[in-house]
Structures are given as C-alpha cells and as structure tokens.
C-alpha cells in the first residue's frame, strides 16, 4: 500500500537519524539545557532574524497549542479561532480541558478574515453584558491552514493590526509551517511572520523530525516561568537533546525548508493531475495537503492500493485528503496519477 494519509507516518529524515546515532553515547544535560538545544535555538534566531527571541522545544503539536494558550491567557479568557481551526476540531477539546473556551469565527477555506475578527471584537465590547461572557484573550491561526491554504502577507498584516488594536497576542500554529512557507505563490517569509505575531512554532513532527515543535516568542516576550509551565503541561522532554539534535540538523543548510519544498512539489504534481483528469478540488490548496471530491466507486478502487483520508461528504461525493510529505517518493505520486 502507498500512503498519502499524513505527513508524519514516516520516521525522520536520514540526516537526523544519522546524527542521533553519532551522538547516542554522549552524556548531555537534560530538559533542553544541553549544547545541542542551545545551538539549535541560535540557528532558529538567526533564520528568523530575531536575536532576542525566546525559543523552547516541546514534544508535540497538541501539547504546544494547549501550553502556549494556557500560559498566555487569564482564567476568564478564551481564544479566537476559525471554525475549522485545529484547536477547535482536531485536538479532543485540549484547550477546553485547560480551562479556556475556543471562540469560533467563520472559516474561509480555513482562513480567518480580519474584518470579521474586528467586527466580532467590536460587537463583544459593545455588549453591555460583556463582563458576564468569556473574554477574547488571544487570536489563533494556522499556517498552513487545516484546508491546506495559506495567508498572504497583506492578510497577515490585517489580522495583526486588529490584534494590536485590541491588545491581543497573535499565535500562529506552525505545525505545517515549512509546507506553508514553501507553498506555491507564498509571499510571506519567516522573518515577516516573526515580525507580525507574538508567538509561533516551527513544526518538526510533520516536517522531518521524529517528534517535537520549536516555539518562538520572537520579541523576547515569553510568559514568566514558561519553562515551568511547559513542564506542568507534560510537554517538557527530560532527554531534551533528542529535540535539540533534530532541530539543529533541520536548521542546518536550510534542510527544513528544502524538504518542505519537495513535499509541495509532489503535491502540485498530484493536484495538476487531478484537475487534468477532470476531478473537482474542494479547496485551492498550494501546500502539501490536497482535497478532492471523489465518488464512492473511485474511492473503493483507489483504496485497494493507496491510503488516504475521507473527511466529509459534499453532495453525493466525499471530500478526500491526500497528503505528501518530506518523505514522499516521486514514483509513489506517479503510481497514484496512473491509477486515476
């Protein structure tokens, strides 16, 4: 079976595995205080052009989202996200479990609209009973989104401006950040992203690492005692070197972005083939996630040789997701194209 199920069903990039083996018998200080974590943090600061940034390594995406949001909100605050946002639909209520409500806004192909965000916030504070309600405490967006789409630089600036207007931190979930930044037509750089938001992370789990995410507070603005908060949330790895070594390798010679570009190139081949063969795309995704509407007969035929996800029905067809990754082989894409 050839899998297009997700971008984290392979182990890790061979360069990471090689480095882990090379350093396996070294003794290193725990909890991210080792030399590898220090080196990786410096490389991330350099890539982001933020020498003052606070950088932390956490074990996974859900832990990262829950920890960052809980650390930055007061008990009476919630987090604004679009309806399709990862924290609202695919994290088992992790944010609510931490005591914070997800305040859902309309989704436009997975994206948040700055004008709607501004209108929501204005309506909230115009309500004379707002003291009885869950306060908006931060804004959460994903790059790339759950639907594989990306924000333009102008769209990000507009959202950032609204956040500044209402003194709300902007949090960018970067679980698929590499794929977003390397997407076809992306006009956002990682430096610009760091300028516009208050916290973001470079996802490792979905982009070449065994596990782990690198959380960046670009303006030296990490919440007080964030290290301790990370541990409280079970997101701190005792053998922190495992994460440090992985990100040190991924940040070397732009490996992180090069392997993300490979995934996007394979996804574009697949997208173009779907369109050329007359299939209807659910969204116009320029990233490694492609959504296509398939009938039951086609699904049954493809499932004999390929693994992919069925998300939800659209009329009489099913919205199916095909995901490429840093490890996708061109010949696997060739096989799927031939099967279409």
Secondary structure as GFF3:
##gff-version 3
##sequence-region A 1 340
A	DSSP	beta_strand	2	3	.	.	.	ID=ss1
A	DSSP	alpha_helix	14	22	.	.	.	ID=ss2
A	DSSP	alpha_helix	35	48	.	.	.	ID=ss3
A	DSSP	beta_strand	54	58	.	.	.	ID=ss4
A	DSSP	alpha_helix	61	72	.	.	.	ID=ss5
A	DSSP	beta_strand	77	82	.	.	.	ID=ss6
A	DSSP	alpha_helix	86	89	.	.	.	ID=ss7
A	DSSP	alpha_helix	94	97	.	.	.	ID=ss8
A	DSSP	beta_strand	102	105	.	.	.	ID=ss9
A	DSSP	alpha_helix	114	126	.	.	.	ID=ss10
A	DSSP	three_ten_helix	130	132	.	.	.	ID=ss11
A	DSSP	beta_strand	135	142	.	.	.	ID=ss12
A	DSSP	alpha_helix	153	165	.	.	.	ID=ss13
A	DSSP	beta_strand	169	173	.	.	.	ID=ss14
A	DSSP	alpha_helix	177	181	.	.	.	ID=ss15
A	DSSP	alpha_helix	190	196	.	.	.	ID=ss16
A	DSSP	beta_strand	199	203	.	.	.	ID=ss17
A	DSSP	beta_strand	213	217	.	.	.	ID=ss18
A	DSSP	alpha_helix	226	232	.	.	.	ID=ss19
A	DSSP	alpha_helix	241	250	.	.	.	ID=ss20
A	DSSP	three_ten_helix	252	254	.	.	.	ID=ss21
A	DSSP	alpha_helix	255	276	.	.	.	ID=ss22
A	DSSP	beta_strand	280	281	.	.	.	ID=ss23
A	DSSP	beta_strand	289	294	.	.	.	ID=ss24
A	DSSP	alpha_helix	296	302	.	.	.	ID=ss25
A	DSSP	beta_strand	306	307	.	.	.	ID=ss26
A	DSSP	beta_strand	309	314	.	.	.	ID=ss27
A	DSSP	beta_strand	317	323	.	.	.	ID=ss28
A	DSSP	alpha_helix	330	339	.	.	.	ID=ss29
###
